[in-house]
Amino acid sequence: MERIQRLLKLVFSTIYYYRVDYIRSFAAVRLFQLVVVLPLIYLLFVFLLDFLGFQSITKENIGQLLTNPLSLALLSVMGLIILLFTYYEMGFLMLLSYHQQKAIPYSLFGLWKRLNQKASYFVCFEILLFAVFSLLIVPLISSVLPLSITQHLQIPYFIADGLISSAEGKIIYFAVIIAILFIGARLIFMLPFYTVYQQATIWDAMKMSWRFSKGKLVKTLAMLVVVVAVHTIISLVVLAIVFTPLLFVERHDPDHAIITAAFTLTFAEGIALLAFSLLQAVISHLLVLVSFKLTDEKPQIIQTKTIRRTVMYWIVALAAVIYLFGSWFNISHLEETIYEPSTKVIAHRGFKDKEVENTISALKSAAKNGADFVEIDIQQTKDGKFVVYHDPDLMRLAGESDKVYEKTQKELMETRIWADGKGEYIPSLEQMLEKSREYNIQLLIEVKTHGHETADMAERLIALLDKYKALDVHYIQSLYYPVCKQIKELEPRLKVGAVYALNVGSIPETEFDFVSIDQYFITDSLIEKAKEWGKPLFVWTVNDDPEIQRFLEQEVEGIITNHPDEAYEKREKYDRNQYFLERVWKKLNYIFKGLTI
């Protein structure tokens, strides 16, 4: 602990001495990211969609995308831009830290030129190595540095959920995650070595990091964990102090609460931005210190550059303008808060966290906990009837290798399925329709296809819904669009939607009544376009608090979640009596995901 304290003291003293350079550097990097990198990637992507004639990229047209030479070239250019920005952003901090710790005279432009000299490796096969490095290490680092362009790299929920839904899948999933974290941690020193050693290739730097990290990994990671923990605690304490005036105003002068809330939110955003920028600098310094064993009490050369008074005046004036504009924007945003969102809470396979998924008990529990809909999965059986079950086989929940289509409805209804020590029987669709009427809850019925359906499957499903007088009550959706089309053509009264596990771009053009899209691909512009087109949007599978908060505020048609109780509680809390302090915290929590109290 004493060594960590000594290193942190050295790091913070160095950053303070060179604070002018850090202000300039972070301002330049963020400005370049916002003004050049992100708009350029956006324009290239829009051009790509226009060239292909797509509204968005889905599983239906991705084959055309990947077989077109020009589209592949554009994708390569976008990938290269992202990798180069990642390299310059992180590499610049490494070089800056190295020169400061070694007390080597430098100029910011000189460091930029050094990075340019090594950028040549990005036009050869070694770019693939850097891409692998980025996929391994950047998400790990950016999980605590939410300013990076790569911060949203993650495994889509539906893939992770599918992997961990069985014992074998959990073992494989966590084994892969542990392997990725281990390899990423062993490569954590690659960037300092690559940027500092002029003759080192990306492959050379990887090998150096692998050798160097042996025996030092646990101590290094422990040090980073301590740094992040201390940073989080200090940030929360500072934010608590910032929120104190708003707490006082809300209770003693509520007429001015919204103005105070807006100024508080803007100031808190600035504090959070500054805190995360500081964390970037601290981690860069620590990696450099460990990589090159620079543990002396430095810097030997103290920064002599200062910001001229006239320049300082301009900086203060610009900061004031940004602060006032941000506060004005936040006033408008806080005033437009949805007080009674109409977003439907849809329980994913029932309340699967409490009961066995896709069962009567899960349906009942979801209804009791505030869900408006229960999403269920149906498949056709050997005798052409329907059961409520998700997987193509019975292995995960029943421990049997039989396929659903190999058994009759009666056989499946006699099959006991298990989850978390609880046992239930597979229900028929008829049972679900009866119970949904009893519990007064609507169903979002997802039709799963296995390739062994009867030719009249759609007719049988419609007839069954008609029998229970449910044609205008429940919704139908499917990943298999021909089924959606057939059902809609046969029975126009039914609400039919298409499920998109992949959708990059805007809202997909579709003839169906609604669309259901994985949250991984949801953007603000997509939500706005869906509202503009009058196309109801269901988002799945939304389990994180900030994401539930986001989609409630943006008032999408429905959120499909494993936590219907939490989503219902959040929705019901939106009222005009809610304190602005709580609203400000929620918005800050969404902007900088991961803040917790």
N, C-alpha and C positions, 0 to 999 in steps of 0.2 A: 504493500500500500504506500510505503514511503517513496518507493521508486516512481509510482504513478503520480504521486503528489509533486515530486520534483520535475517530472516530465511535463505535467500540466502547467506548472508555474513557468517553466521555460517556454512552452508553447504560447501561453497567453501574453507573456511579456513581449515575445517576438511579434505576435500579431498586433499588439498595441503600438509598438515602436514603428511598425510599418503600416499603420492604419490608413494612411493616405493612399498607398498603393492598393490596399484591399477595397477601399471605397471606389476607386477608379475601376479596378478590375471587375468587381461584381456588377457595377453599373453598366460597364461595357458589355459584359457577357449576357446579362439579362436583356439589355436593349437589343443586342444582335439576335438573340433568340426570338424575341417578340416581333421585331421589325423585319428580320430577314429569314431565319430558319423556318419558323412555323408557317408564315405566309407562303414561302416557296414550296414547302411540302404540300400545303393545302392546294395551291394552284396546280402543281403537278398532278395531284390526285384528281382534281376536278377535270383537268385536261384528259387524263386517262379514262375517266368515266364517259366524258363526251366523245372521245375517240371510239370507244367500244359501243357507245349508245346505251349505256347502263344507267339506271337510277342509283343502283348500289350493287355491290358484289355479294352474291349469295351462292349457295351450293349448286344452284341451277346453272349459273353462268361462269363459275370459277374455272371450269375446263377451258372455255374460250379465252379467258384471261391468260391462263398459263401456257397456251399454245400459240399466242400471238407474239411475234418477235418484238414489235414496238412496245407492247404493254410490258413485256419482260424487261426491256431496256429501261422503261420509265420506273418500274419497281426497283430495279438495280440502282438507278440514280437516287431515288428516295432513300433507299437503304444506305447508300454511300454517304448521303448528306447527314443522316442520323448518326452513323458511326463516326464521321469526321467531327461533328459537333461534340459528341461524347468524348472523343480523343482530345480535342482542343480545350474543352471545359475542364476535364479532370487533369489532363497533362499540364495545363498552364498552372494550376494550383500546386502540382507536384514540383515543377521547376521553380516556382516562386518560393515555395517552402525550402527547397534545397539551397538556393542561393542565399536566402536569409539566414538559415541555420549555419551555413559555411562562411557567412560574412563575405560573400563574393559580390563585388559591385555588379549591378545589372540595370537594364532598362526594360520596361514592359514591352517595348517594341522588339528589343533584342530577344526576349524570351519567345515572343511570337515567331520570330525568324527561326529560332532553333526548332520549334515545333514544326514549322514548314519543311525543314530539311528532312525530318523523319516521316512526313506525310506521304513520301513516295512509296512507302511500303503498302499504302492503301490502294495501289493500282496493280498489285500482283496477288498471288494466291494467299499471301499472308493476311490479307484482309479477312479471309475466312477464319483465321485464328483469332483475330481481334473481335470478330462477330461472336465467336464462341465465348471468348473472355467476357464480352458485354452481357451475353445471356446468363453467364454464370455469376459474375460478381457485381455488375451494375444494379440489378434489382435488389441484391442484398444490401448494398450501400444506400441506394436511393429510397429504400423503405424508411430510412430515417432522414433522408434529404429530399423532400418533396418538391425540389426546384428543378430536378433534372428532366430532360426531355424523355428519358427512358423510364420514368417513375411508374408507368402503368403496365409494365411488363409483368404478366402473371398468367397462371393457368386458368382458363375459363372455368367457372364453377361447374358447369354441366359435365365437363371432362373429369374434374377432380371428384365430383360426387359419384360419377359412374365407377371410378377406380376404387373408392373407399367403401363402396356399398357391399362388399364381400370381404371375408377374412383374408383370402388370398390377395384380393385387390389392395387391401390396406397394407399388407406386408410389402407388396411390390411398390405401392405409392410412397410409403414412408422410407423404404430402402432407396428409392430413386432420389427423393428429396434430401435424405442424409448424404447420399453420394454427391449430389450437386453442391450442397453446402460445403462438404469437405473439400471437393476439388476447387470450388470458388475461393474458399479460405486459403488453400495452399497457393492460389494464384494472386492473392491480395497484394503482393509486393511487385507484381509484374509492371504496373504502370510507372512507379518510381524508377525502377531499373531501366525501363525502355526509354523514358524521357531524359534521364540523366546521362546514360552511357550512349554516346553518339553513334558508336559502331554496332550497337546491339540491335539485332532484328527482333521482331515480335516473338518469334520462336525462342531466340536466345533468352529474352527477358522472362518468358514463361518457365524455361528450365532453371534459370537463376532463382526465380521466386519459389519454385518447387523445392529446390535444394535448401535455400535459405530458411524457408518456413519450417523445416523439419526441426522439431524440438522447441520451437518458439511460438507455435500456433496457439496453444492454450493461453499463454500469458498475453499475447497480442490481442486475441479476441476478448479476453477478460478485461483488458484495459479499455477497449472500445466500448464494451458493455457498460463499464463504470462511467465513461465519458457521456454516453447517451443518457444514462440514468440521471446523472447530475444535471445535464443540460435540460432534461425534461422537468425535473423538480424545480430548477431555477426559473424556467419559462413559465410554469404554472403559478409560481409565487408572484412573478412580475405581472402576469395576466390578472391574477386576483387583485393586486393593487390597482391595476388599470380599471377594473370593473367596479371598484368601491364607490367612486362618485355616482355612477349610474344607479347603484343600489340605493344610495341616499336620495337621489332625485326622484326615483320612482315612488318612494314612500312618502316624500314630503312635498314634492312639486310635480305631480304627474302630468301637468299640462306641458311641461318642457321635456318630458321623458323621451319622446321620439327624437328630438334634436340631440339630446345628450347621448342617446343610444347610437345614433349615426356617427357622431364624432368618436365615440368610444370604439365602435366597430372598426372604423378606419384606422384609428391609432393602434388597436390590437392587431390588425392585419399587418401594419408596418413593423410592430414589435416581433410578430411571428416570423415575418420575412427576414428581419435582421438576425433573429435567433438561429434560423436554419442556415443562413449564409455563414454565420460564425461557426456553426457546427461543421460545415463543409471545410472551412479553413483549419479547424482544430484537427479533424480526422486526417486531412492531408499532411499536416505537420507531424502528427504521430506516426503515420506510415513512413515518412521520410526519416524521422529520428530513429525508428527501429531499423529500417532498411540499411542505413549508412552509419549506424551506431554513433549518432551525434548527440551525446548526452552532456556535453560541457555547458557551463553557465554562459550562454551567449544571449544576444548577438554582440559581437565585437564591434561591428559598425552600426551605429544607430542612425536611423533614417534622418537625413537632414532636410529633405524636401518638405515643403509646406504648401498649403493651398493659398494662393494669393488672396488678399482681402477682397478684391473685386470679384474674383471667381467664387469665393465663399458666399458673397452676397447673392450672386446668381444662383448658387446651389440652394441656399436657404429660401430664396424667392420661388424657385421651381418646386422645391419640396412643399412649400406653403400652398402653391397653386394645386399641386397634385392632391394634397391633403384635403383642401376645400372641395375640389371636384369629386374626390372619393366620398367625402361625407355627404355631398349633395346626392350622389348616386345611391348611397346607402339609405338616405332618407326616403327616396322614392321606392327603393326595394323593400324596406321595412313596412312602408305604408301599403304596399301591394301584397303583403303576406296573406295567403289564403287562410281564412278563419275557419271555414267548414269544408275541407276538401272532400270531393265526391269520389275520390279514388277508391276502387273496390279492393278489399282485402281477400286474396284468394289463397286458401290453404293448399300447399303443394302436397298432393297425395293424401289429403287430410292433415290432421295434426300429427305428422310422423315423428316429431320429437317426443310425443307423449304415448303414442300408440303404434301398433304395427301399420305400416303404410298401406293405403288403398283398401282399408277394411271399414266395417260398420263402426267400430269403436273410434277409428281415426276421424270418420265423418262426424260422429256425435260430438267428439271432443272439439273439433274445429268449430262446429255450430255454437257450442257453449262458450267458446273463447272469442266470439265476435266476428268470425269470418263471414263474408257475404257469399262467397263461392267456395266450393271444394273442387280442386283439380284432381281428376281421376284418369287412369289409363285403362283402356279396354282392348281386349283381343278376342278374335273369333276362335272358337274351339273346334274340335274334330267333328262335332255334330252340328256345326254352323251356328251355335249360340254364342253368347258373350259372357266373359268373366272380367272382373276388375283386377288387373295384374299388370305390372310394368315390364318385367324382363321377358325375353323370349323363352327362357327355360326356368326350371324351378330350383336350381342349385343354390342361389344366394339365400333364399328365405325358407326353403323346405328341405334343402340338402339332397335333392333328387336331380338327376341329369335329364329327365324327360322334358321335351318341348311342350309348350302350351297347346300347339296345334295337334299334338299326338294324343291328347286326352279329351274326353267328353266334358261337358259342363258339369255333370253330376260327379264325375271323378275328381275334377278340380275343386268343386265345392266341398268335397270330403277331405281335401288336402289341407293339413295344418301348416301354417307358416309362422316363423318366429323372428323376433327382433328385440334385443335388449332384455331377454328373459321372458317376454310376453308372447303368448300364442293366440292365434286367431285362425279362422277358416277363410279361404278365398271366397269372396262374395260374387254373386252373379250381378249383372247389370240391373236385372229386375229388382233385386234386393236394394240396391243403391237408389234406384228411382223411388221405391216405396219409402225408404228411410229419409230421403231428402225432402219428400213431401211432409213427412211426419215432423222433421226438425226445421222445416221452413227455410231451407237453404238451397241455393242454386248450384248446379253442377257445371263445371267446365270439363267436358268429356274429350280426352285426347285419344284418337283412334290410332292404335299401334298396328302396323302391318308386318307380317312374317312371310308373305308370299304364298300362303296356303289358304287364303280366304275363298269363300264361295263366290261365284260370279255375281250373285245378288246380295252381297254383304250390305251394300248401302240401303237397298230396299228393306232388308230385315231390320236394320238399325232404325230406320225411319218408322217402320211399322211398330216397333217396340216403344219408341218415344210417343207415337200417336196413341197407343194403347193406354199409356199412363197420362195422356193429355199434357204432354210436356214439350211439344214442338215449339211453343213460344216462351218456354221457361228456361231451358238449359241451352248451353252453347256447345258447339262442336269445333274441335281443332285437330290438325294433324300435320306432321312433317311431310306426309306423302300427298302432294297437291292434287293428283288425279282423283283421289278419294274425296277431297274437299270439293272439287268441282262437280263430281258426280252427285254428291249429297245435296249441294246447293241447287243444282239443276232439277233434281227430283222433288225437293221440298224447299221452295223459296222462303217459307216462313222461318226456317231455322237460321240462327245466327252461326255462321261458319267462318272460321279463321285459319290462316296459314301460320305455321310455326317456323321460325327462322333461327337455326343454330349458328348461322353465319350471315352477317349483314354488315358490310363495311360501306358506309356512305349514307345516303338519305333514306327516307322511308321507301321500301320497295313498292313498285307499282303492282297492284294486285286487284283482282276482281272480287275478292272476298270481303266479308263484312268487317273484319278486324285483323290485326296482325299481332303475333306474339313473338317477341325478340329477346334473345339472351342479353342481360344487362351489360355484358362486356362490350357490346357494340352500340349501346345507347349514347347518343350525344344530345346536347341542348338543341342543336339545329334540327336533328331528327324529330325530337319531340314537338318543336314548333311547326315543322312541316306536316306532321301527322295531324295536328290541330287545324292547320290551314286547309288540309284536304278533307277534314272531317272523318278521319280514319281512326277509330278507337285503337289504342296501343296498350297491350299487356306486356309487362316486363317480368322476365324470369331469370334466375331464381334469386330474389333479393333478400339477403339475410343480415347484412351488416347495417348497424344503426345509421351511419351517415348516408348510406344509399337509400334506406327506407325513408329517411328524412328528406332526401333530395327528391325522390319521385312523388312523395306526398305534396311537397311544395310546388312541384311542376305539374301536379294534378294530371298524371297519366290516367288512363282508364282503369287500369288494375295492376296490382303488384302480386306476383305469385311468390310465396315465401314459406319457409319452413317454420317461421315464427309468427303465426297469425295473431297470437295474443299481444305481442309487442307492437306489431303494425297497427292493430286496432287501438291499442292504448295511445300510441303516438297520434293517430288520426283524431281521436276524440279530444286530445289536449289542445287542439287548435281552436282557440276561442279568443274573443276580444279582451278577456280578463288575464290572458297570459302576460306575464311580465316581459318587458323588453329585454331585461337581462338574460332571460332564458332564450329568447329569440336570437339575440346577439351571439350567445354561446353556441347555439345550434348552427348558425351560419358559419361561425369561425371553425367549428368542428368539421363541417363539410368541406370548407376551403382547404384546411390543413388536416386531412384525414389522419386519424391516429391520436388526436388529442383526447385524453380521458381525464375524468375527475372521479 
